[in-house]
């Protein structure tokens, strides 16, 4: 757990002091970039809080009280309720995002490894015990998972061209961007990074790979431009396919007759 000084996009001293003094709060920690010590002014804040049972029953009021310690609430919504409740709030004039998870006392939340967490309060030592069972996480991709990703991308490549040729360009555009993103997250995972969508792109991809990915981005939702981008998608598929086999050390055992496939695609547009 981080004990050194850390950055935050908003002041936290008043909030943390109130948390320490609040008997309703049994434990609190930061995850995400704040937990890792890498937060900056563009970061959202990921906060996990364990409350007494009585405080959890009045969760909505408690959440508003706690959030007001961080700033004026501009917008707040509730995403789930049960043994845990999840809130997203935007605070003050900069609409600072806050993701707040509220738990009953005994909820064994799946947490990141201790090095990815900053523990602020743990009056019952429950969080200490919870974190002691966590280990540094490694991102693993099985051969079956990798093969399924590549197969799905090939499937999308074929279907998006059929949609595009038929005049359904918006549907084709959606399939194109989905396939591209899925391949990126596969490549990131193979390189040891768990990425949502295109996060950490500069860290994951070489400059040459970023240029390859850029080619897949359509400049307009037109049939001609999506057709061009789809051909670039195939290059991206082949690259990720080759990288997957190289990084994993196993063959995906996939075979595609590329000349026959490209000829069939061309006929769709004639």
Secondary structure, DSSP 8 states (H G I E B T S, - for coil): ---S----SS--HHHHHHHHH-TTEEEEEEEHHHHHT---TT--EEEEEEE-HHHHHTHHHHHHHHHHTT--EEEEEEEE-SSEEEEEEEETTTTEEEEEEEE-TT-------GGG-EEEEETTSHHHHHHHT---------HHHHHHHHHHHHHHHHHHHHHHHTT-HHHHHHHHHHHHHHHHHHHHHHTT---STTTTHHHHS-HHHHHHHHHTS-SSSSHHHHHHHHHHHHHHHHHHHHHHHHHH-S-------HHHHHHHHHHHT-
